[in-house]
């Protein structure tokens, strides 16, 4: 993964309501959210991993409830 892939995914996420809705629909703990985001990203053509997301997400996001 490159930083550019992750940035491109987040940019697409900001612009694409359907993609954003898919991510918003993920329920569960943070590991489940990360895995769901990876699947959505890969389905959209981005090469990222859950570890990539974890390393680049501010710690405050870990405190958020996505359920």
Backbone torsions as a table, in degrees:
resi	resn	phi	psi	omega
1	UNK	NA	145.8	172.0
2	UNK	-114.0	157.2	175.9
3	UNK	-56.3	-34.2	-178.8
4	UNK	-64.7	-36.4	177.9
5	UNK	-63.1	-45.0	-179.9
6	UNK	-65.5	-44.2	178.4
7	UNK	-62.3	-40.4	179.3
8	UNK	-65.3	-39.4	177.5
9	UNK	-63.4	-46.3	179.8
10	UNK	-63.8	-35.4	177.2
11	UNK	-65.4	-45.5	178.4
12	UNK	-62.1	-40.8	178.9
13	UNK	-60.2	-39.0	-179.8
14	UNK	-69.0	-27.8	-174.6
15	UNK	-97.8	-20.7	-170.8
16	UNK	-111.3	106.6	-176.8
17	UNK	-61.3	-40.8	-179.7
18	UNK	-62.6	-42.9	178.5
19	UNK	-64.3	-44.1	178.6
20	UNK	-61.2	-40.6	178.2
21	UNK	-63.9	-37.9	178.0
22	UNK	-62.4	-45.4	179.7
23	UNK	-66.0	-41.6	-179.4
24	UNK	-63.8	-25.5	-177.9
25	UNK	-81.0	-8.8	-179.7
26	UNK	-69.1	128.9	179.9
27	UNK	-118.5	146.0	176.0
28	UNK	131.6	-167.2	179.5
29	UNK	-75.8	175.8	-175.2
30	UNK	-61.9	-35.6	178.1
31	UNK	-61.8	-40.8	178.4
32	UNK	-65.9	-41.0	178.6
33	UNK	-63.0	-47.2	179.2
34	UNK	-59.6	-46.8	-179.8
35	UNK	-61.9	-40.4	177.7
36	UNK	-64.3	-40.5	178.3
37	UNK	-64.4	-39.1	178.5
38	UNK	-62.5	-45.1	179.6
39	UNK	-61.3	-46.0	179.5
40	UNK	-62.3	-44.4	179.6
41	UNK	-62.2	-45.6	-179.2
42	UNK	-64.9	-40.5	177.2
43	UNK	-61.9	-27.8	179.2
44	UNK	-89.9	1.9	174.8
45	UNK	96.3	14.0	179.9
46	UNK	-103.1	142.8	-178.2
47	UNK	-104.4	87.9	178.9
48	UNK	-132.7	163.8	177.4
49	UNK	-123.7	167.0	176.1
50	UNK	-61.3	-37.1	178.9
51	UNK	-63.7	-38.6	176.8
52	UNK	-59.0	-45.4	-179.0
53	UNK	-64.3	-46.7	-179.1
54	UNK	-58.5	-41.1	-177.1
55	UNK	-71.4	-21.3	-174.0
56	UNK	-114.8	6.0	177.8
57	UNK	-99.7	130.5	177.7
58	UNK	-56.1	146.7	-178.4
59	UNK	-56.2	-30.3	-178.9
60	UNK	-63.1	-27.7	178.8
61	UNK	-64.5	-32.4	178.8
62	UNK	-62.8	-19.9	179.5
63	UNK	-87.4	-11.6	-178.0
64	UNK	-73.9	149.5	172.7
65	UNK	-100.6	118.3	-179.3
66	UNK	-96.4	0.6	-177.3
67	UNK	-75.6	NA	NA
